[in-house]
């Protein structure tokens, strides 16, 4: 048995997950410490990914490690244990905004080239493309980003459907909705009593109607 202390790696990301981490990570660390497990962080936020890719453009003391590449190597090992928090699938506007913020903090990053012409601009554009959030999951999941349930799982669920149970008036469950403009005010559900055909029709605010689809087949019992 290895004498090395077991370690869990926790990813630092952006927006809501970053806020949640402020309270959640200390809880994880406290519980893990009580059983001899170390929790270390790996910063794969958009800013960190950008800085790690542009180390030749910034000062040495500003450079950060390429945590995503480190995790990519780590997940290939059998002892790998990673808590991956959700990360933004950074769009070009988000990348530009992040670059602007980093430049304002003294990082000498090149601007995002919208229409790269020179070899240098093409190189910069390629580096920024690597910072997109869509590049994170394939690395940590070893290329497997397919979240669809396997056919065997679907078939089992069809044969053994989960019961929602009986909803009682005494239930303390509460559903909060907006006062208007959400699905509660615009959506209607109906369980079909028999096999039917319906059409999908759009009615604008002036009462004009447009058929989107005819002869949509619905089965008895379908919602």
Secondary structure, DSSP 8 states (H G I E B T S, - for coil): ---S--EEEEEE-SHHHHHHHHHHHHHHHHHHHHTT-EEEEEE-SHHHHHHHH-TTTS-GGG----HHHHHHHHTTSTT--EE--------HHHHHHHHHHHHHTT-------TT--SHHHHHHHHHHHHTSTHHHHHHHTTT-------HHHHHHHHHT--------TT--------SSSSHHHH------SS-EEEEEEEE-TTS-EEEEEEEEEE-TT--
